[in-house]
Amino acid sequence: MERVAIIGVGQSEFGELWEKGFREIVLKAGIEALEDAGLEGKEIEAMYVGNMSGGRYLAQEHIAALIADYSGLSQMGIPSTRVEGADASGGLALRQAFLSVASGLHDIVIAAGAEKVSDVGSEMTTDIIASSADREWEGFVGATIPALYALMARMHFTKYGTTPEDLALVSVKNHRNGALNPKAQFRREITIEDVLRSPFVAEPLRLLDCAPLSDGAAAVILANEKVAKEYTDAPVYIKACTQASDYLALQNREDITTMRAVKIAAEMAYKQSNLTPDSIDVVELHDSFTIAELIAYEDLGFVEKGRGAELIREGITSLDGSLPTNPSGGLKACGHAIGATGIRQAVEITYQLRGKAGKRQVDAETGLSLNIGGTGATAVVTIYEIG
Amino acid sequence: MERVAIIGVGQSEFGELWEKGFREIVLKAGIEALEDAGLEGKEIEAMYVGNMSGGRYLAQEHIAALIADYSGLSQMGIPSTRVEGADASGGLALRQAFLSVASGLHDIVIAAGAEKVSDVGSEMTTDIIASSADREWEGFVGATIPALYALMARMHFTKYGTTPEDLALVSVKNHRNGALNPKAQFRREITIEDVLRSPFVAEPLRLLDCAPLSDGAAAVILANEKVAKEYTDAPVYIKACTQASDYLALQNREDITTMRAVKIAAEMAYKQSNLTPDSIDVVELHDSFTIAELIAYEDLGFVEKGRGAELIREGITSLDGSLPTNPSGGLKACGHAIGATGIRQAVEITYQLRGKAGKRQVDAETGLSLNIGGTGATAVVTIYEIG
């Protein structure tokens, strides 16, 4: 396998982008990534696009061809492929792009992720997001995604003594970080009381335990190590990018306080990169709900099962802790632009490892990102290292 | 790159499968492929799934996780990835699976394609299929997919003298072949008069110029050459599997009688396989509309631009001609189960090269398949050879 480096990153703003179309936000992210890399579109050899539900949000499938067209890349005829795994779609695009360079097939590839959700109503949005879970066994009987995560939280409370205050601390931390990120959707701090006074969405999860669903796009340009050196003095190497699956419906899982796909993908990623959880300096993970961040601490091997809350209580995952997690603000404060999120995480890790993360900069030479689809049936773990 | 062989193939029936669910038809195709290969599910290392619009047909995204779950493959945690490129989704799944074995990453991978379209009404189906074209520049102003292909046909008539009778001959041939295929949706012959008396869908295209939209699934199992030999005495090698893009909207293309993505993908495939159009013995191509088959003859290099109709007039592409094309009956008679079609084509070529195609058997050692997305913005060309 060839060594693969990130040589350019870009992202649009995340949020309710009423005045912008899907094409515009994708193009903005792509152009920013090209400019960051200092290369021209015609040097790109292939494109992978992560998008969950263009069919329902935009009445548009064939999204990868659309983006190749609008960005001018179809003039060269390059292969452009959409991948989908609910809100892990961005991570899947990153992984397919990584594999296409690691295998020696291509030298320079772009991975993008995008979603435009604002143009449909909130009821339809709830239904679309529920299509990331099992429609026949979960959605049809009324389970929404917040409701399914609420079951996981409730079980975590019962088995391990995790509390609503622990969940609130996750949200408070991520908002504190997001306040330092110019591209975050919510750039303001909140308090534990704010979280605990916010209305229930699905008990015990309150409004401020839930990431927003956002419009947004992000892009990264990957290159073979040899080519990368022509474009950048600070290549961020991808040491591993692994993917695993779990049962789609919660009812089939042995333990709903664990995401088995995360554990499997993480174990593979550590093995492939010859790293251990201890050696990771910065983490971007999938806090679609606060409980998901605590479960991820455990399943990524940072702490043993059931003790995730200790990391947030003790400030270990704060910006000034020993394992800063979601320095960007995470999904909670950055916004969760579904298919874009997995790519946005790679953008943040790249900024951090380059030392270009501004006020939210941490001290880091290695990074890890975790992107999850739905309630964890798909997981992608990526490990990065500055060259 | 490692040599990649098809070691197992399977497909469900195609058609209006009212009594079967999406899961059942996918599972049927998958189990048939496993039995054909003589292996167990736990030997599969990864899965790629082609599906165009589960979000709208089934209110279900995250289709690859669903299939991994329902087939028991998520028990092993293997990566399962949906790819989408409109009705080229199956071809994209085949290509990603091919690349994952060719690169040495995996030894045994399954590529599946599936679509369940019957459960929504025909008006919605028309709109969903239109989402494979450019929604903002084409669909929004009323252009349907048949209407866009009608423009291509009209231009081909004007520039090259192709006639409605030529189109009808394509449909007659494909129905004649389909009548010999037990898994075809339409197993009856039709006449030129039947076609020319059928109602217009979008002038000059009539009902019998158009492939149906069908429910169906298909699966192929790919293996590294070394592994393949443990499972089969008749491996069908994939010599090349290439993909290219074109502008999504017809308005941006220089010439709407050519599908540039097909030309680019075909040229790459011939080059990679060290073969020429002359050396191809059997073809499965994307006759979503009769005009698409004639244009494909030209863009695949079997005849020069504008002279596609000669191949059908002279019987060259008939079952007993020198370049038998769509021996399965093609999309027209087999049915077009959108995301499944690219995989179904690989299934047919495999049967043909193994000499197991029953009454529709042709004499062939090399084969080619062409899978197209929408009006040609995505094209996948695959070249096969019996081992």
Interface residues (C-beta under 8 A of the other chain):
Chain A: G21 R23 M52 S53 G54 G55 R56 L58 A59 Q60 E61 H62 I63 A64 A65 L66 A68 D69 L73 S74 Q75 G77 I78 P79 S80 T81 R82 V83 E84 G85 A86 L92 Q96 L99 S100 A102 S103 G104 L105 D127 I128 S131 S132 A133 D134 R135 E136 G139 T242 Q243 A244 S245 D246 Y247 L248 A249 N252 R260 A261 I264 G373 G374 A377 T378
Chain B: G21 R23 M52 S53 G55 R56 L58 A59 Q60 E61 H62 I63 A64 A65 L66 A68 D69 L73 S74 Q75 G77 I78 P79 S80 T81 R82 V83 E84 G85 A86 L92 Q96 L99 S100 A102 S103 G104 L105 D127 I128 S131 S132 A133 D134 R135 E136 G139 T242 Q243 A244 S245 D246 Y247 L248 A249 N252 R260 A261 I264 G373 G374 A377 T378
